[in-house]
Amino acid sequence: MSTQPTEGPPHLVVAFNPVPSASRVAHHHATRFRLAVQALIIVVIGGLLWTLTADAFKLSTVMWMLGAWVVLFVVLFVIQNLRLHAARKDLLDVGEGPALIICPGRLLLRRALRLRSKESTATSMDEVRWDDLSAIKVGGSSIGSGPGLVVHADDSRQWEVPLSWLDSRLADIDAAISVASGGRVRVEQDSSEIAD
């Protein structure tokens, strides 16, 4: 007697991909460096202009201008540091291996993606039959790791994974889900929220 499933091979194995998160970290790090260089250049140019045209400006005017630039730089630098911190945390949260496996008759999802799951590093998969799914949607914010694929089961279980963490495009995932479910299930998305 065989323990192998009688169903065919999976239509699509969607794995985690850390590259978009790593590029976001690099982008925010480079932006923070550019901000520091720009602030230094502005201070140097401001000092040169004041030195060359000391008679045209009052010292208080120059100090107000310089103070405004410093405040603006500090605000932008703090915002950029918060973005960099969030991007680094996001990169650490990206898993390894398959996030979801689309098979005929069922969908396998990484248990760690289930909301309110206590297994944050678990590699075990939850199985949901197509008949037991209530919805698969694109939801969430475009801030941070971006909108996510949200899977709702009839028994109120819910899984969520940011699309930027996956190695397959949303259109490919939607097509595989449609084929594997016999056209009964599609990914619900608002075209204004996500560009593929």
Accessible surface in RSA format (square Angstrom, percent):
REM  Atomic radii and reference values for relative SASA: ProtOr
REM  Chains: A
REM  Algorithm: Lee & Richards
REM  Probe-radius: 1.40
REM  Slices: 20
REM RES _ NUM      All-atoms   Total-Side   Main-Chain    Non-polar    All polar
REM                ABS   REL    ABS   REL    ABS   REL    ABS   REL    ABS   REL
RES MET A   1   241.72 125.2 154.14 102.0  87.58 208.5 131.79 112.1 109.92 145.6
RES SER A   2    86.57  73.2  53.24  71.1  33.34  76.8  52.53 111.9  34.05  47.7
RES THR A   3   135.46  96.3 101.03 102.4  34.43  82.0  83.15 111.7  52.31  79.1
RES GLN A   4   133.50  74.7 121.22  88.6  12.29  29.3  44.72  95.2  88.79  67.3
RES PRO A   5    84.60  61.7  60.09  54.8  24.51  89.1  71.05  58.7  13.56  84.3
RES THR A   6   144.08 102.5 104.66 106.1  39.42  94.0  84.73 113.8  59.35  89.7
RES GLU A   7    57.24  32.9  36.46  27.6  20.78  49.5  32.76  63.4  24.48  20.0
RES GLY A   8    41.41  51.1   0.00   N/A  41.41  51.1  25.63  70.3  15.79  35.4
RES PRO A   9   111.94  81.6  99.71  90.9  12.22  44.4 107.33  88.6   4.61  28.6
RES PRO A  10    64.75  47.2  47.13  43.0  17.62  64.1  47.13  38.9  17.62 109.5
RES HIS A  11    84.20  46.0  52.64  36.6  31.56  80.7  34.74  35.8  49.46  57.5
RES LEU A  12    42.23  23.5  37.90  27.1   4.33  10.9  42.23  29.7   0.00   0.0
RES VAL A  13    73.37  48.3  56.28  50.9  17.10  41.2  56.28  48.9  17.10  46.4
RES VAL A  14     0.00   0.0   0.00   0.0   0.00   0.0   0.00   0.0   0.00   0.0
RES ALA A  15    27.28  25.1  27.28  42.1   0.00   0.0  27.28  38.4   0.00   0.0
RES PHE A  16    19.93  10.0   4.45   2.8  15.48  40.3   4.45   2.7  15.48  44.3
RES ASN A  17    39.60  27.3  38.58  37.3   1.02   2.5   4.26  10.3  35.34  34.2
RES PRO A  18    65.36  47.6  65.31  59.5   0.05   0.2  65.36  54.0   0.00   0.0
RES VAL A  19   100.15  65.9  98.60  89.3   1.55   3.7  99.97  86.9   0.18   0.5
RES PRO A  20    44.35  32.3  37.76  34.4   6.59  23.9  42.26  34.9   2.10  13.0
RES SER A  21     0.05   0.0   0.00   0.0   0.05   0.1   0.03   0.1   0.02   0.0
RES ALA A  22    43.46  40.0  38.19  58.9   5.27  12.0  38.82  54.7   4.64  12.3
RES SER A  23    65.23  55.1  55.02  73.4  10.21  23.5  43.94  93.6  21.29  29.8
RES ARG A  24    52.38  22.0  48.79  24.9   3.59   8.6  38.74  52.9  13.64   8.3
RES VAL A  25    23.59  15.5  23.59  21.4   0.00   0.0  23.59  20.5   0.00   0.0
RES ALA A  26    61.57  56.6  51.20  79.0  10.37  23.6  57.84  81.5   3.73   9.9
RES HIS A  27   102.05  55.8  94.15  65.4   7.90  20.2  59.99  61.8  42.06  48.9
RES HIS A  28    22.88  12.5  22.88  15.9   0.00   0.0  13.40  13.8   9.48  11.0
RES HIS A  29    85.35  46.6  85.09  59.1   0.25   0.6  56.16  57.9  29.18  34.0
RES ALA A  30    42.54  39.1  36.93  57.0   5.61  12.8  41.90  59.0   0.64   1.7
RES THR A  31    27.03  19.2  27.00  27.4   0.02   0.1  26.90  36.1   0.12   0.2
RES ARG A  32    61.31  25.7  61.15  31.2   0.16   0.4   3.39   4.6  57.92  35.1
RES PHE A  33   136.01  68.0 131.33  81.3   4.67  12.2 135.86  82.4   0.14   0.4
RES ARG A  34   115.84  48.6 114.75  58.5   1.09   2.6  56.59  77.3  59.25  35.9
RES LEU A  35    26.12  14.5  25.27  18.1   0.85   2.1  25.27  17.7   0.85   2.3
RES ALA A  36    40.42  37.2  34.19  52.8   6.23  14.2  35.16  49.5   5.26  13.9
RES VAL A  37    58.14  38.3  56.93  51.5   1.21   2.9  58.14  50.5   0.00   0.0
RES GLN A  38    94.88  53.1  93.65  68.4   1.23   2.9  31.56  67.2  63.32  48.0
RES ALA A  39    20.54  18.9  14.47  22.3   6.06  13.8  19.82  27.9   0.72   1.9
RES LEU A  40   117.26  65.3 113.66  81.3   3.59   9.0 116.64  81.9   0.61   1.6
RES ILE A  41    88.01  50.1  86.38  64.4   1.62   3.9  88.01  63.4   0.00   0.0
RES ILE A  42    55.31  31.5  53.14  39.6   2.17   5.2  54.16  39.0   1.14   3.1
RES VAL A  43    63.67  41.9  61.41  55.6   2.27   5.5  61.41  53.4   2.27   6.1
RES VAL A  44    77.29  50.9  70.97  64.3   6.32  15.2  76.18  66.2   1.11   3.0
RES ILE A  45    89.85  51.1  89.64  66.8   0.21   0.5  89.85  64.7   0.00   0.0
RES GLY A  46    26.65  32.9   0.00   N/A  26.65  32.9  24.40  66.9   2.25   5.0
RES GLY A  47    34.48  42.5   0.00   N/A  34.48  42.5  33.01  90.6   1.47   3.3
RES LEU A  48   103.58  57.7 102.31  73.2   1.27   3.2 102.55  72.0   1.03   2.8
RES LEU A  49   100.02  55.7 100.02  71.6   0.00   0.0 100.02  70.2   0.00   0.0
RES TRP A  50    88.16  35.4  86.74  42.0   1.42   3.3  86.29  46.0   1.87   3.0
RES THR A  51    93.70  66.6  74.69  75.7  19.01  45.3  59.54  80.0  34.16  51.6
RES LEU A  52   139.77  77.8 108.26  77.5  31.51  79.2 110.89  77.9  28.88  77.7
RES THR A  53    52.39  37.3  46.67  47.3   5.73  13.6  52.16  70.1   0.24   0.4
RES ALA A  54    48.31  44.4  35.87  55.4  12.44  28.3  35.93  50.6  12.38  32.8
RES ASP A  55   153.24 107.3 116.35 115.8  36.89  87.2  44.78 105.4 108.46 108.2
RES ALA A  56    80.27  73.8  40.04  61.8  40.24  91.5  51.05  71.9  29.22  77.4
RES PHE A  57    85.55  42.8  74.45  46.1  11.10  28.9  78.52  47.6   7.03  20.1
RES LYS A  58   155.83  76.0 147.09  90.3   8.74  20.8  96.97  87.3  58.87  62.7
RES LEU A  59   105.95  59.0  98.34  70.4   7.62  19.1  98.36  69.1   7.59  20.4
RES SER A  60    64.33  54.4  55.74  74.4   8.59  19.8  44.51  94.8  19.82  27.8
RES THR A  61    56.80  40.4  52.74  53.5   4.06   9.7  37.32  50.1  19.48  29.4
RES VAL A  62    19.20  12.6  18.98  17.2   0.22   0.5  18.98  16.5   0.22   0.6
RES MET A  63   109.22  56.6 102.60  67.9   6.62  15.8  93.45  79.4  15.78  20.9
RES TRP A  64   197.46  79.2 192.98  93.4   4.48  10.5 169.34  90.3  28.11  45.6
RES MET A  65    99.38  51.5  94.75  62.7   4.64  11.0  78.69  66.9  20.69  27.4
RES LEU A  66    56.87  31.7  54.57  39.0   2.30   5.8  56.40  39.6   0.46   1.2
RES GLY A  67    31.84  39.3   0.00   N/A  31.84  39.3  31.28  85.8   0.56   1.2
RES ALA A  68    63.36  58.3  49.30  76.1  14.06  32.0  57.42  80.9   5.94  15.7
RES TRP A  69   116.50  46.8 113.85  55.1   2.65   6.2  92.12  49.1  24.38  39.6
RES VAL A  70    71.33  46.9  69.66  63.1   1.68   4.0  71.33  62.0   0.00   0.0
RES VAL A  71    95.73  63.0  94.20  85.3   1.53   3.7  95.73  83.2   0.00   0.0
RES LEU A  72    84.12  46.8  81.31  58.2   2.81   7.1  83.88  58.9   0.24   0.7
RES PHE A  73    51.44  25.7  48.81  30.2   2.63   6.8  51.31  31.1   0.14   0.4
RES VAL A  74    73.99  48.7  73.11  66.2   0.88   2.1  73.98  64.3   0.01   0.0
RES VAL A  75    74.37  48.9  71.50  64.7   2.87   6.9  74.18  64.5   0.20   0.5
RES LEU A  76    71.18  39.6  69.17  49.5   2.01   5.1  69.17  48.6   2.01   5.4
RES PHE A  77    56.05  28.0  56.05  34.7   0.00   0.0  56.05  34.0   0.00   0.0
RES VAL A  78    76.43  50.3  76.05  68.9   0.38   0.9  76.43  66.4   0.00   0.0
RES ILE A  79    71.81  40.9  71.57  53.3   0.24   0.6  71.71  51.6   0.10   0.3
RES GLN A  80     6.96   3.9   6.89   5.0   0.08   0.2   0.07   0.2   6.89   5.2
RES ASN A  81    46.91  32.3  43.03  41.6   3.88   9.3  20.67  49.8  26.24  25.4
RES LEU A  82   116.43  64.8 111.79  80.0   4.64  11.7 112.49  79.0   3.94  10.6
RES ARG A  83   129.79  54.5 124.17  63.3   5.61  13.4  28.58  39.1 101.21  61.3
RES LEU A  84     1.97   1.1   1.97   1.4   0.00   0.0   1.97   1.4   0.00   0.0
RES HIS A  85   122.52  67.0 120.19  83.5   2.33   6.0  79.46  81.9  43.06  50.1
RES ALA A  86    51.56  47.4  44.85  69.2   6.71  15.3  47.51  66.9   4.05  10.7
RES ALA A  87     4.54   4.2   1.31   2.0   3.23   7.4   3.98   5.6   0.56   1.5
RES ARG A  88   111.06  46.6 109.93  56.0   1.13   2.7  38.17  52.2  72.89  44.2
RES LYS A  89   118.86  58.0 116.31  71.4   2.55   6.1  85.36  76.8  33.50  35.7
RES ASP A  90    15.67  11.0  12.84  12.8   2.83   6.7  11.22  26.4   4.44   4.4
RES LEU A  91    55.30  30.8  47.94  34.3   7.36  18.5  47.94  33.7   7.36  19.8
RES LEU A  92   152.21  84.8 123.96  88.7  28.25  71.0 126.85  89.1  25.37  68.3
RES ASP A  93    71.25  49.9  50.22  50.0  21.03  49.7  15.07  35.5  56.18  56.0
RES VAL A  94    17.14  11.3   0.96   0.9  16.18  39.0   0.96   0.8  16.18  43.9
RES GLY A  95    24.94  30.8   0.00   N/A  24.94  30.8  20.82  57.1   4.12   9.2
RES GLU A  96   150.07  86.2 139.25 105.4  10.81  25.7  57.07 110.4  93.00  75.9
RES GLY A  97    37.86  46.7   0.00   N/A  37.86  46.7  27.88  76.5   9.98  22.4
RES PRO A  98    48.63  35.4  48.51  44.2   0.12   0.4  48.59  40.1   0.04   0.2
RES ALA A  99     0.00   0.0   0.00   0.0   0.00   0.0   0.00   0.0   0.00   0.0
RES LEU A 100     0.68   0.4   0.68   0.5   0.00   0.0   0.68   0.5   0.00   0.0
RES ILE A 101    28.61  16.3  28.61  21.3   0.00   0.0  28.61  20.6   0.00   0.0
RES ILE A 102     0.00   0.0   0.00   0.0   0.00   0.0   0.00   0.0   0.00   0.0
RES CYS A 103     5.97   4.5   5.97   6.7   0.00   0.0   0.57   1.4   5.41   5.8
RES PRO A 104    37.92  27.6  37.33  34.0   0.59   2.2  37.70  31.1   0.22   1.3
RES GLY A 105    24.31  30.0   0.00   N/A  24.31  30.0  19.27  52.9   5.03  11.3
RES ARG A 106    41.00  17.2  41.00  20.9   0.00   0.0   2.87   3.9  38.13  23.1
RES LEU A 107     0.60   0.3   0.60   0.4   0.00   0.0   0.60   0.4   0.00   0.0
RES LEU A 108    26.47  14.7  26.47  18.9   0.00   0.0  26.47  18.6   0.00   0.0
RES LEU A 109     2.52   1.4   2.52   1.8   0.00   0.0   2.52   1.8   0.00   0.0
RES ARG A 110    13.91   5.8  13.91   7.1   0.00   0.0   0.57   0.8  13.35   8.1
RES ARG A 111    64.71  27.2  64.71  33.0   0.00   0.0   5.28   7.2  59.43  36.0
RES ALA A 112    29.88  27.5  10.31  15.9  19.56  44.5  10.31  14.5  19.56  51.8
RES LEU A 113    18.28  10.2  12.66   9.1   5.62  14.1  15.88  11.2   2.40   6.5
RES ARG A 114    63.47  26.7  58.34  29.7   5.13  12.2   7.53  10.3  55.94  33.9
RES LEU A 115    66.16  36.8  58.00  41.5   8.16  20.5  59.93  42.1   6.23  16.8
RES ARG A 116   196.46  82.5 155.95  79.5  40.51  96.4  92.25 126.1 104.22  63.2
RES SER A 117    34.13  28.8   3.46   4.6  30.66  70.6   8.13  17.3  26.00  36.4
RES LYS A 118   195.99  95.6 158.77  97.4  37.22  88.6 122.30 110.1  73.69  78.5
RES GLU A 119    77.90  44.7  71.01  53.7   6.89  16.4  36.47  70.5  41.43  33.8
RES SER A 120    94.07  79.5  69.25  92.4  24.82  57.2  48.30 102.8  45.77  64.1
RES THR A 121   122.68  87.3 101.08 102.5  21.60  51.5  75.37 101.2  47.31  71.5
RES ALA A 122    19.09  17.6   7.09  10.9  12.00  27.3  18.19  25.6   0.90   2.4
RES THR A 123   104.12  74.1  87.83  89.0  16.29  38.8  54.45  73.1  49.67  75.1
RES SER A 124    47.60  40.2  36.78  49.1  10.83  24.9  44.95  95.7   2.66   3.7
RES MET A 125    48.26  25.0  26.88  17.8  21.38  50.9  26.30  22.4  21.96  29.1
RES ASP A 126     4.25   3.0   1.99   2.0   2.26   5.3   2.29   5.4   1.97   2.0
RES GLU A 127    81.08  46.6  61.51  46.5  19.57  46.6  21.93  42.4  59.15  48.3
RES VAL A 128     1.89   1.2   0.04   0.0   1.85   4.5   1.89   1.6   0.00   0.0
RES ARG A 129   108.06  45.4 107.73  54.9   0.33   0.8  43.96  60.1  64.10  38.8
RES TRP A 130     6.61   2.7   0.88   0.4   5.72  13.4   0.88   0.5   5.72   9.3
RES ASP A 131   108.12  75.7  82.84  82.4  25.28  59.8  34.28  80.7  73.84  73.6
RES ASP A 132    67.02  46.9  67.02  66.7   0.00   0.0  13.05  30.7  53.97  53.8
RES LEU A 133    19.27  10.7   0.90   0.6  18.36  46.2   0.90   0.6  18.36  49.4
RES SER A 134    69.14  58.4  35.16  46.9  33.97  78.3  34.74  74.0  34.40  48.2
RES ALA A 135    15.05  13.8   9.45  14.6   5.61  12.8  15.05  21.2   0.00   0.0
RES ILE A 136     0.65   0.4   0.00   0.0   0.65   1.6   0.00   0.0   0.65   1.8
RES LYS A 137    86.29  42.1  86.29  52.9   0.00   0.0  31.33  28.2  54.96  58.5
RES VAL A 138    11.32   7.4   0.10   0.1  11.21  27.0   0.10   0.1  11.21  30.4
RES GLY A 139    18.07  22.3   0.00   N/A  18.07  22.3  18.07  49.6   0.00   0.0
RES GLY A 140    59.32  73.2   0.00   N/A  59.32  73.2  28.36  77.8  30.96  69.3
RES SER A 141    62.09  52.5  46.74  62.4  15.35  35.4  48.88 104.1  13.21  18.5
RES SER A 142    92.93  78.5  65.34  87.2  27.58  63.5  33.18  70.6  59.75  83.7
RES ILE A 143   148.81  84.7 134.39 100.1  14.42  34.7 138.95 100.1   9.86  26.8
RES GLY A 144    48.40  59.7   0.00   N/A  48.40  59.7  31.41  86.2  16.99  38.0
RES SER A 145    25.83  21.8  18.10  24.2   7.72  17.8   1.55   3.3  24.28  34.0
RES GLY A 146    18.20  22.4   0.00   N/A  18.20  22.4   8.28  22.7   9.92  22.2
RES PRO A 147    21.28  15.5  21.03  19.2   0.25   0.9  21.03  17.4   0.25   1.6
RES GLY A 148     2.15   2.7   0.00   N/A   2.15   2.7   0.90   2.5   1.26   2.8
RES LEU A 149     2.11   1.2   1.22   0.9   0.89   2.2   1.22   0.9   0.89   2.4
RES VAL A 150    12.67   8.3  12.67  11.5   0.00   0.0  12.67  11.0   0.00   0.0
RES VAL A 151     2.48   1.6   2.48   2.2   0.00   0.0   2.48   2.2   0.00   0.0
RES HIS A 152    51.21  28.0  51.21  35.6   0.00   0.0  30.86  31.8  20.35  23.7
RES ALA A 153     5.92   5.4   1.03   1.6   4.89  11.1   1.03   1.5   4.89  13.0
RES ASP A 154    93.07  65.2  59.65  59.4  33.42  79.0  34.19  80.5  58.88  58.7
RES ASP A 155    86.98  60.9  60.76  60.5  26.22  62.0  50.72 119.4  36.26  36.2
RES SER A 156    91.84  77.6  71.77  95.8  20.07  46.2  54.86 116.8  36.98  51.8
RES ARG A 157    69.31  29.1  63.67  32.5   5.64  13.4  30.51  41.7  38.79  23.5
RES GLN A 158    41.22  23.0  39.55  28.9   1.67   4.0   1.58   3.4  39.63  30.1
RES TRP A 159     1.85   0.7   1.84   0.9   0.01   0.0   1.84   1.0   0.01   0.0
RES GLU A 160    60.75  34.9  50.74  38.4  10.00  23.8  10.05  19.4  50.70  41.4
RES VAL A 161     3.94   2.6   3.94   3.6   0.00   0.0   3.94   3.4   0.00   0.0
RES PRO A 162    19.12  13.9  19.00  17.3   0.12   0.4  19.11  15.8   0.01   0.1
RES LEU A 163    24.30  13.5  16.38  11.7   7.92  19.9  16.67  11.7   7.63  20.5
RES SER A 164    29.97  25.3  18.62  24.9  11.35  26.1  28.21  60.1   1.76   2.5
RES TRP A 165    27.31  11.0  27.31  13.2   0.00   0.0  27.31  14.6   0.00   0.0
RES LEU A 166    10.72   6.0   0.09   0.1  10.63  26.7   0.09   0.1  10.63  28.6
RES ASP A 167    77.46  54.3  43.90  43.7  33.57  79.4  18.69  44.0  58.77  58.6
RES SER A 168    23.09  19.5  10.31  13.8  12.79  29.5   7.97  17.0  15.12  21.2
RES ARG A 169   139.93  58.8 132.18  67.4   7.75  18.5  69.23  94.6  70.70  42.8
RES LEU A 170     5.63   3.1   2.63   1.9   2.99   7.5   2.63   1.8   2.99   8.1
RES ALA A 171    45.66  42.0  35.37  54.6  10.29  23.4  41.13  57.9   4.53  12.0
RES ASP A 172    65.85  46.1  60.21  59.9   5.64  13.3  16.22  38.2  49.63  49.5
RES ILE A 173     0.00   0.0   0.00   0.0   0.00   0.0   0.00   0.0   0.00   0.0
RES ASP A 174    12.97   9.1  12.97  12.9   0.00   0.0   0.60   1.4  12.37  12.3
RES ALA A 175    53.84  49.5  48.74  75.2   5.09  11.6  53.38  75.2   0.46   1.2
RES ALA A 176    13.45  12.4   7.05  10.9   6.40  14.6  12.84  18.1   0.62   1.6
RES ILE A 177     0.91   0.5   0.91   0.7   0.00   0.0   0.91   0.7   0.00   0.0
RES SER A 178    22.57  19.1  21.28  28.4   1.29   3.0   5.04  10.7  17.53  24.6
RES VAL A 179    98.09  64.5  79.24  71.7  18.86  45.4  85.78  74.5  12.31  33.4
RES ALA A 180    10.02   9.2   0.00   0.0  10.02  22.8   0.53   0.7   9.49  25.1
RES SER A 181     1.51   1.3   0.00   0.0   1.51   3.5   0.94   2.0   0.57   0.8
RES GLY A 182    65.87  81.2   0.00   N/A  65.87  81.2  37.14 101.9  28.73  64.3
RES GLY A 183    48.76  60.1   0.00   N/A  48.76  60.1  22.32  61.2  26.44  59.2
RES ARG A 184   154.61  64.9 116.22  59.2  38.39  91.4  70.29  96.1  84.32  51.1
RES VAL A 185    19.16  12.6  16.17  14.6   2.99   7.2  19.16  16.7   0.00   0.0
RES ARG A 186   132.27  55.5 123.21  62.8   9.05  21.6  45.37  62.0  86.90  52.7
RES VAL A 187     9.17   6.0   0.00   0.0   9.17  22.1   0.00   0.0   9.17  24.9
RES GLU A 188    91.83  52.7  83.63  63.3   8.20  19.5  44.43  85.9  47.40  38.7
RES GLN A 189    85.54  47.8  51.57  37.7  33.97  80.9  20.53  43.7  65.01  49.3
RES ASP A 190    70.44  49.3  62.59  62.3   7.85  18.6  25.39  59.8  45.05  44.9
RES SER A 191   101.54  85.8  80.20 107.0  21.34  49.2  48.94 104.2  52.60  73.7
RES SER A 192    99.18  83.8  58.17  77.6  41.01  94.5  55.72 118.7  43.46  60.9
RES GLU A 193    89.74  51.5  66.80  50.5  22.94  54.6  32.66  63.2  57.08  46.6
RES ILE A 194    29.76  16.9  16.80  12.5  12.97  31.3  21.53  15.5   8.23  22.3
RES ALA A 195   101.86  93.7  67.36 104.0  34.50  78.5  72.92 102.7  28.94  76.7
RES ASP A 196   105.05  73.6  37.19  37.0  67.87 160.5  47.50 111.8  57.56  57.4
END  Absolute sums over single chains surface
CHAIN  1 A    12112.7       9823.5       2289.2       7947.1       4165.6
END  Absolute sums over all chains
TOTAL         12112.7       9823.5       2289.2       7947.1       4165.6
